[in-house]
Amino acid sequence: MSFRLSYRKRILLYFSVIIAVFTAGIILFEQKQVRHERTKSLENMLDGNAGFIHRYIKGRHIVFPDSIQRMDELTAYLSDNLRLTIIDKTGRVMYDNLLDEKRMTNHTDRPEIQKAMVSGSGSNIRMSDSNHIRYLYYARNYDGAYFIRVALPYEVEVRPFLNSKNSFMYFIILFFIVCALMMFYFANKFSKSIKELKEFAVNLKNGRPTKTAFEFPDDEVGEVSAEIVENYNLLKENRKKLALEREKLIQHFQFSEEGIAIFSEERKKIYANSHFLQFLNIIADKPVLEDEYLFSDPDFEEIDAFLASADRTENVFSTRIEKNGKQFNIRVIIFEDKNFEIYISDITKAEKRRLLKQEMTNNIAHELRTPVTSIRGYLETILNLDPKDTDRQQVFIDRAYVQTIRLSELIQDISMLTKIEEAADRFVKEPVFIKLLLDELKSDLAHIFLEKNTTFTIEVADSVVIYGSRTLLYSIFRNLVENSLAYAGKSIQIVLRCYMETDDAVYFEFHDNGVGVEEKHLVKIFERFYRVNEGRTRDTGGSGLGLSIVKNAVLLHKGNIVAKNRPEGGLLFLITFPKIKA
């Protein structure tokens, strides 16, 4: 296994090397500066010595080489390790305090002498060819007559730089320690985000639970790390939502009344709900256990041909299959990835409803035909009468008017019933005080009650309230009253009372003491255009839709209504309205 350093250790290593190199550079630079300064200091000191020697020579009137012995007196005043050399302008050594000048070679090639020839003074650091000691040589040209060269052993090394009195070295060491500590601190801080992310990624990879909260440093790496974790959490949340939506979709498929199946491009089942296999078994001539069977069933040849077609222009196809007394609508949808979906809808009930609506249309046409035919007949009769026969004309005009009233009521009832069934949301709902509503109804029909010697008793408390459509609630109770007035007979008693009220519902009882209805007709009295022959015939002028309107209006309010005969005579309706808050 290869050796790997952690991210923090690598940062520490890299920056330690950088700081060490930087520190070493500072030390080398400082050492170079010290050497340069000390060299300059030595040069200045040597220049002072050279000036002193020159003044000594001039003051003593020493002439070379005749008075050379007098130079030995000077050496007593000079430093022990100072080397003095007198060189004439031709480069010949005239005097040297350490070596025999006669054995020394010409010095015109010495760098310090060459510099002095040009600029008056010069220096050079080198190893002496004579005694093999490293000197700092300094030469000065005096009046172009001779050169005074002085030299000291050159010992400007690192050791003096490292002595206890050098505070700069301690500063460098302190600087290195501070940098190392800061580097350690920032490396830990920087690597914390990386460590947290690594732990986060490893836990995800191994399926272990992750922390819900992270504390990242307040820097760019911390911000990036926080963004990564936040993006993952958002992705995780979106995956949960997607899984939830997928579960909802599957539940929708499961509870759908349609048979739904999804197949791959190779016609392999991806998903199918229970209704799909159920409908497939109804259509097939034998028991089916696999959903893929439909591709080999003769009843689905059109579906198979559509899926196999390479030149189809549409991705949607539908057809109908009628089998075993049921009708099915088959719809195919092909997706972009070549997977496809098949819907099987049982439209048997829908067809029955269509036929029922068709029958209702025929009934409406039949009901409309009667008053329209009557009105036409009356008008034709009036046209054929003698204009002077005003009495007979008035009779037929009155009859035609009665038929127009009946026609108007029929149209109004049909409109009301259609609106209840197909546009229930158009009725505005509000809290309705039933007692006030019934008082209004009693006032509106007072002349009819008086004409038929009928009493209408209301036993409802003022506090009874139903949340619903005031128009429909009024229509419910008016149609019940008008039904009793039309069919129960004369001199009857009509009673409407609220016999119970709970936290959940309000219960009403409506009854009359009329002729009642035969038991065989009770289950049909709420059907459209249904009339009872005995005592309840078309002669009364009703549309046959009143009780149907009552039934549908009660159902729109989530209520219930039942009809029964009273033992003491008459018809009884029990109505329940749930209490629905606004």
C-alpha positions in Angstrom: 0.0 0.0 0.0 1.4 3.4 -1.0 2.2 5.9 1.7 -0.1 8.9 1.6 0.1 12.1 3.6 -3.1 13.7 4.8 -4.2 17.0 3.3 -3.3 18.8 6.5 0.2 17.2 6.7 0.9 18.1 3.1 -0.1 21.7 3.7 2.2 21.8 6.8 5.1 20.2 4.8 4.8 22.4 1.8 4.5 25.6 3.8 7.3 24.5 6.2 9.6 24.1 3.3 8.6 27.5 1.9 9.1 29.2 5.3 12.4 27.4 5.8 13.7 28.4 2.4 12.5 32.0 3.1 14.2 32.1 6.5 17.4 30.6 5.1 17.3 33.3 2.4 16.9 36.0 5.0 19.9 34.6 7.0 22.1 34.4 3.9 21.1 37.9 2.8 21.8 39.2 6.3 25.1 37.4 6.4 26.1 38.9 3.1 25.1 42.3 4.3 27.1 41.8 7.5 30.1 40.7 5.4 29.8 43.7 3.2 29.5 46.1 6.0 32.4 44.6 7.9 34.5 44.5 4.7 33.7 48.2 4.3 34.6 48.8 7.9 38.0 47.0 7.4 38.6 48.9 4.2 38.0 52.2 6.0 40.4 51.1 8.8 43.0 50.0 6.3 42.6 53.3 4.5 43.3 55.1 7.8 46.4 53.0 8.3 47.6 53.7 4.8 47.1 57.5 5.4 49.0 57.2 8.7 51.9 55.3 7.0 52.0 57.9 4.1 52.2 60.8 6.6 54.9 58.9 8.5 56.9 58.5 5.3 56.6 62.1 4.4 57.3 63.3 7.9 60.4 61.3 8.2 61.6 62.0 4.6 62.0 58.3 4.0 63.3 57.6 0.5 63.2 54.1 -0.9 65.2 52.0 -0.9 67.9 54.0 0.9 66.0 54.6 4.1 64.0 51.4 4.2 65.4 50.4 7.6 63.5 53.3 9.2 60.2 51.6 8.2 60.8 48.9 10.9 60.3 51.6 13.5 56.8 52.2 12.1 55.7 48.6 12.6 55.8 49.0 16.3 52.8 51.3 16.0 50.9 49.0 13.7 48.7 46.0 14.5 50.5 42.7 14.8 48.5 41.0 12.1 48.6 44.0 9.7 50.7 43.4 6.6 52.3 46.4 5.0 53.7 46.5 1.5 55.3 49.5 -0.3 55.2 49.1 -4.1 56.7 51.6 -6.6 54.9 52.8 -9.7 56.5 50.0 -11.8 55.0 47.3 -9.5 58.3 46.4 -7.8 58.0 45.6 -4.1 60.1 48.0 -2.2 59.1 47.0 1.4 57.1 44.2 3.1 56.9 43.9 6.8 56.3 40.1 6.8 58.3 38.8 3.7 61.6 39.5 2.0 60.8 42.0 -0.7 63.7 40.8 -2.8 62.0 37.5 -3.3 58.6 38.9 -4.2 57.5 39.2 -7.8 56.2 42.3 -9.6 52.7 43.3 -8.2 51.3 45.3 -11.2 49.0 42.4 -11.9 47.5 42.4 -8.5 43.8 43.5 -8.7 44.0 46.1 -5.9 47.1 47.7 -7.6 45.3 47.8 -10.9 42.3 49.5 -9.3 44.5 52.0 -7.5 46.2 52.9 -10.8 42.8 53.8 -12.2 40.8 55.2 -9.3 43.4 56.0 -6.7 42.5 53.1 -4.4 41.4 49.5 -4.6 40.7 46.4 -2.6 40.6 42.7 -3.1 40.0 39.6 -1.1 42.1 36.6 -2.0 44.6 34.0 -0.8 48.2 35.2 -0.6 50.6 33.5 -2.9 53.4 34.2 -0.5 52.1 32.9 2.8 48.8 31.3 1.8 46.7 33.4 4.1 43.4 34.9 3.0 43.7 38.7 3.1 41.7 41.7 2.5 44.1 43.8 0.5 43.8 47.6 0.3 46.0 49.7 -1.9 46.2 53.5 -2.4 48.2 55.4 -5.0 50.1 58.4 -3.6 51.1 61.0 -6.0 51.8 58.4 -8.7 55.1 57.7 -7.0 54.3 54.6 -5.0 51.5 52.5 -3.7 50.9 51.7 0.0 49.2 48.4 0.3 47.9 47.2 3.7 46.2 43.9 4.4 44.5 42.1 7.3 43.5 38.5 7.5 39.9 38.2 6.2 37.9 36.4 8.9 34.3 37.7 8.4 32.5 34.3 8.9 29.1 33.1 10.0 30.3 32.4 13.6 30.4 36.0 14.6 27.0 36.4 13.1 25.7 33.6 15.4 27.1 35.0 18.6 24.9 35.7 21.6 25.0 39.4 21.0 23.3 39.1 17.6 19.6 39.9 18.3 18.7 39.5 14.6 19.3 35.8 14.8 16.9 35.5 17.7 14.3 37.6 15.7 14.7 35.1 12.8 14.2 32.1 15.1 11.1 33.8 16.7 9.8 34.7 13.2 10.1 31.1 12.1 8.3 29.8 15.2 5.5 32.3 14.8 5.1 31.4 11.2 5.1 27.7 12.0 2.4 28.2 14.6 0.3 30.4 12.3 0.7 27.9 9.5 -0.3 25.1 11.9 -3.4 27.1 12.9 -4.5 27.9 9.4 -3.7 24.5 8.1 -6.0 23.0 10.7 -8.7 25.5 9.9 -8.3 25.0 6.2 -8.2 21.2 6.4 -11.2 21.1 8.7 -13.5 21.8 5.8 -11.8 19.1 3.7 -12.0 16.6 6.6 -15.7 17.4 7.1 -16.4 16.9 3.4 -14.3 13.7 3.3 -16.2 12.3 6.3 -19.5 13.4 4.7 -18.6 11.7 1.4 -17.4 8.5 3.1 -20.6 8.2 5.2 -22.7 8.7 2.1 -20.7 6.1 0.2 -21.0 3.5 3.0 -24.6 4.3 3.7 -24.0 5.6 7.2 -26.1 8.5 8.6 -24.6 11.9 8.1 -24.6 14.9 10.4 -27.4 17.3 10.0 -25.4 20.4 10.9 -21.8 21.3 10.0 -19.6 24.0 11.3 -17.4 25.2 8.5 -14.8 28.0 8.8 -15.8 31.5 7.7 -13.7 31.5 4.5 -13.9 30.6 0.8 -13.3 26.9 1.4 -15.9 26.9 4.2 -18.4 28.6 1.9 -17.8 26.2 -0.9 -18.1 23.2 1.6 -21.3 24.6 3.0 -22.6 25.1 -0.6 -21.8 21.5 -1.4 -23.5 20.1 1.7 -26.5 22.5 1.1 -26.8 21.4 -2.6 -26.6 17.7 -1.5 -29.4 18.3 1.1 -31.5 20.0 -1.6 -30.8 17.1 -3.9 -31.7 14.7 -1.2 -34.9 16.7 -0.4 -35.8 16.8 -4.1 -35.2 13.0 -4.3 -37.6 12.6 -1.4 -40.2 14.8 -3.1 -39.7 12.9 -6.3 -40.1 9.6 -4.6 -43.2 11.0 -2.8 -44.6 12.2 -6.1 -43.8 8.9 -7.7 -45.6 7.2 -4.8 -48.6 9.5 -5.3 -48.6 8.7 -9.0 -48.5 5.0 -8.3 -51.3 5.4 -5.7 -53.3 7.4 -8.3 -52.8 4.5 -10.8 -53.8 2.0 -8.2 -57.0 3.8 -7.2 -57.8 4.9 -10.7 -60.9 3.4 -12.3 -59.0 3.0 -15.5 -56.7 0.1 -16.3 -53.2 1.6 -16.7 -50.0 -0.2 -17.8 -46.6 1.1 -18.8 -44.4 -1.0 -21.2 -40.8 -0.7 -22.4 -39.9 -0.4 -26.0 -39.4 -4.2 -26.0 -43.0 -4.6 -24.8 -42.0 -5.7 -21.3 -44.2 -4.6 -18.5 -42.8 -1.8 -16.3 -45.9 -1.1 -14.2 -49.6 -2.1 -14.4 -52.4 -1.6 -11.9 -55.0 -4.2 -10.9 -57.8 -2.8 -13.1 -55.6 -3.4 -16.2 -55.4 -7.1 -15.7 -59.1 -7.2 -14.6 -60.3 -5.5 -17.8 -57.9 -7.6 -19.9 -59.5 -10.8 -18.5 -63.0 -9.4 -19.3 -61.9 -8.8 -22.9 -59.9 -12.0 -23.4 -61.6 -15.3 -24.2 -59.5 -17.1 -21.6 -58.0 -16.4 -18.2 -55.0 -14.1 -18.4 -52.2 -13.9 -15.9 -49.6 -11.8 -17.8 -50.2 -8.2 -18.9 -48.1 -8.8 -22.0 -50.8 -11.2 -23.3 -52.7 -8.3 -24.9 -50.0 -8.1 -27.7 -51.1 -11.6 -28.9 -54.8 -11.2 -28.3 -56.9 -10.8 -31.6 -59.0 -8.1 -30.0 -55.9 -5.9 -29.7 -54.7 -6.3 -33.3 -55.2 -2.5 -34.0 -53.0 -1.7 -31.0 -50.3 -4.1 -32.0 -50.3 -2.8 -35.6 -50.1 0.8 -34.3 -47.1 0.0 -32.1 -45.4 -1.9 -34.9 -45.9 0.8 -37.5 -42.7 2.6 -38.4 -44.3 5.4 -40.4 -46.9 6.6 -37.9 -47.3 10.4 -37.6 -49.0 10.5 -34.2 -47.9 9.1 -30.9 -51.5 8.7 -29.6 -54.0 6.1 -30.8 -57.4 5.1 -29.4 -60.0 2.5 -30.3 -63.1 0.9 -28.8 -63.7 -2.7 -27.9 -67.2 -4.2 -27.1 -67.0 -7.5 -25.3 -69.1 -9.5 -22.9 -71.8 -6.8 -22.5 -69.2 -4.1 -21.7 -67.7 -1.3 -23.8 -64.0 -0.3 -23.4 -62.1 2.6 -24.7 -58.4 1.7 -25.4 -55.8 4.5 -25.6 -52.1 4.2 -26.4 -49.5 7.0 -25.7 -45.9 6.5 -27.0 -43.3 8.5 -25.1 -40.1 10.1 -26.4 -37.9 7.2 -25.0 -40.1 4.7 -27.0 -41.8 3.4 -23.8 -45.5 3.5 -24.1 -48.6 3.6 -21.9 -51.9 1.8 -22.5 -55.2 2.9 -20.9 -58.3 0.7 -20.7 -61.4 2.6 -19.7 -64.7 0.9 -18.9 -67.2 3.3 -20.7 -70.2 1.1 -20.1 -71.6 3.4 -17.5 -70.8 6.5 -19.5 -72.6 5.0 -22.4 -75.6 4.3 -20.2 -75.5 7.9 -19.0 -75.4 9.0 -22.6 -78.4 7.0 -23.4 -80.1 8.3 -20.2 -79.4 11.9 -21.3 -80.8 11.0 -24.8 -83.9 9.6 -23.1 -84.2 12.7 -21.0 -83.9 14.8 -24.2 -86.7 12.8 -25.7 -88.8 13.2 -22.6 -88.2 17.0 -22.6 -89.1 17.1 -26.2 -92.3 15.1 -25.4 -93.2 17.3 -22.5 -92.6 20.5 -24.5 -94.6 19.1 -27.4 -97.8 18.9 -25.4 -98.1 22.6 -24.3 -96.7 23.8 -27.7 -99.2 21.7 -29.6 -102.0 22.9 -27.4 -101.0 26.5 -27.8 -100.8 26.1 -31.6 -104.2 24.4 -31.7 -105.8 27.1 -29.6 -104.3 29.9 -31.8 -105.4 28.1 -35.0 -108.9 27.8 -33.6 -108.9 31.5 -32.7 -107.8 32.4 -36.3 -110.7 30.3 -37.7 -113.3 31.8 -35.4 -115.6 34.6 -36.4 -114.0 37.8 -35.2 -117.2 38.8 -33.7 -117.3 35.7 -31.5 -115.2 37.3 -28.7 -116.5 35.0 -26.0 -115.1 31.9 -27.6 -111.9 33.7 -28.5 -111.4 34.6 -24.9 -111.9 31.0 -23.8 -109.2 29.8 -26.2 -106.9 32.7 -25.3 -107.2 31.8 -21.6 -106.4 28.1 -22.4 -103.4 29.2 -24.5 -102.2 31.4 -21.6 -102.4 28.4 -19.2 -100.3 26.3 -21.5 -97.7 29.1 -21.8 -97.5 29.2 -18.0 -97.0 25.5 -18.0 -94.4 25.7 -20.7 -92.6 28.5 -18.8 -92.5 26.5 -15.6 -91.3 23.4 -17.5 -88.4 25.4 -19.1 -87.6 26.9 -15.7 -87.5 23.5 -14.0 -85.3 22.0 -16.7 -82.9 24.9 -16.5 -82.8 24.6 -12.7 -82.1 20.8 -12.8 -79.4 21.2 -15.5 -77.7 23.9 -13.5 -77.7 21.8 -10.4 -76.2 18.8 -12.2 -73.6 20.5 -14.4 -72.9 24.0 -12.9 -73.2 23.5 -9.2 -70.3 25.8 -8.5 -72.3 28.8 -9.8 -74.6 28.7 -6.8 -73.3 31.2 -4.1 -73.3 29.6 -0.7 -73.9 31.5 2.5 -75.4 31.0 6.0 -79.2 30.8 5.6 -81.6 31.3 8.5 -84.3 28.6 7.7 -87.1 30.2 9.7 -86.9 33.5 7.8 -86.7 31.5 4.5 -89.9 29.5 5.4 -91.7 32.6 6.5 -91.0 34.2 3.1 -92.2 31.0 1.4 -95.4 31.0 3.4 -96.0 34.6 2.5 -95.4 34.0 -1.2 -98.0 31.1 -1.3 -100.5 32.6 1.1 -103.1 33.1 -1.6 -102.9 29.5 -2.7 -103.2 28.2 0.9 -106.3 30.4 1.2 -107.7 29.2 -2.1 -107.3 25.5 -1.3 -108.2 25.9 2.4 -104.7 24.5 3.4 -102.7 25.3 6.5 -98.9 25.4 6.5 -97.4 25.0 9.9 -93.7 25.8 10.5 -92.0 24.4 13.6 -88.4 25.6 13.2 -86.4 27.6 15.7 -85.1 31.0 14.7 -81.5 29.9 15.3 -81.5 27.1 12.8 -78.9 27.9 10.1 -77.7 26.0 7.0 -74.7 26.9 5.0 -75.8 26.7 1.4 -77.4 28.3 -1.6 -80.4 30.3 -0.5 -82.0 29.9 -4.0 -81.7 26.1 -3.9 -82.9 25.9 -0.3 -86.0 28.0 -1.1 -86.5 25.8 -4.2 -86.4 22.6 -2.1 -89.1 23.6 0.3 -91.3 25.4 -2.3 -91.3 22.3 -4.5 -92.3 20.1 -1.6 -95.1 22.5 -0.7 -96.3 22.8 -4.3 -96.1 19.0 -4.6 -98.5 18.7 -1.7 -100.8 21.5 -2.9 -100.9 19.9 -6.4 -101.4 16.2 -5.5 -102.4 15.8 -1.8 -105.9 17.2 -2.3 -107.8 20.2 -0.8 -108.3 21.2 2.8 -105.1 19.5 3.9 -102.5 20.3 6.6 -98.8 20.7 5.7 -96.2 20.6 8.4 -92.5 21.4 8.2 -90.5 21.0 11.4 -87.0 20.6 12.6 -87.2 17.6 14.8 -83.5 17.4 15.8 -80.3 19.5 15.6 -76.8 18.1 16.5 -73.3 19.4 16.2 -73.0 17.7 12.8 -76.4 18.0 11.1 -79.9 19.4 11.0 -82.9 17.1 10.6 -86.3 18.2 9.0 -89.6 16.4 8.7 -92.1 17.5 6.0 -95.5 15.9 5.7 -99.1 16.4 4.7 -102.3 14.5 5.5 -103.3 14.0 1.9 -103.9 10.9 -0.2 -100.3 9.6 -0.1 -98.5 7.5 -2.7 -98.6 3.8 -3.4 -95.6 1.9 -2.1 -94.6 0.8 -5.6 -94.2 4.4 -6.7 -92.2 5.7 -3.7 -88.8 4.6 -5.1 -89.5 6.4 -8.4 -91.0 9.7 -7.3 -87.6 11.5 -7.5 -87.1 10.4 -11.1 -87.4 13.0 -13.9 -90.9 13.3 -15.5 -92.2 10.6 -13.3 -95.9 10.9 -12.4 -98.2 8.9 -10.2 -101.5 8.1 -12.0 -103.9 8.1 -9.1 -104.4 11.5 -7.6 -101.1 12.8 -9.2 -101.7 13.2 -13.0 -100.7 15.5 -15.7 -104.1 17.3 -15.2 -102.6 19.1 -12.2 -100.2 20.9 -14.5 -96.9 19.9 -13.0 -93.7 19.4 -15.0 -92.8 16.1 -13.4 -89.4 17.6 -12.4 -90.2 19.2 -9.0 -89.2 16.3 -6.7 -86.2 15.5 -9.0 -85.0 19.1 -8.4 -85.6 18.6 -4.6 -83.5 15.4 -4.6 -80.6 16.9 -6.6 -80.6 20.2 -4.6 -80.4 18.2 -1.3 -77.5 16.1 -2.7 -75.7 19.2 -3.8 -75.7 20.3 -0.1 -74.3 16.9 0.9 -77.6 16.0 2.4 -80.1 13.2 2.1 -83.9 12.8 1.5 -86.2 9.8 1.8 -90.0 9.6 1.2 -92.5 7.3 3.0 -96.2 7.1 3.7 -97.5 8.1 7.1 -99.6 5.5 9.0 -102.3 8.1 9.6 -102.3 9.1 5.9 -100.3 11.4 3.7 -96.8 11.6 2.4 -93.7 12.1 4.7 -90.2 13.4 3.7 -87.2 13.1 6.0 -84.4 15.5 5.1 -80.9 15.8 6.6 -78.5 18.7 6.0 -74.9 18.4 7.4 -73.5 21.4 9.1 -70.8 22.7 6.9 -68.8 25.7 8.1 -68.2 28.6 5.7 
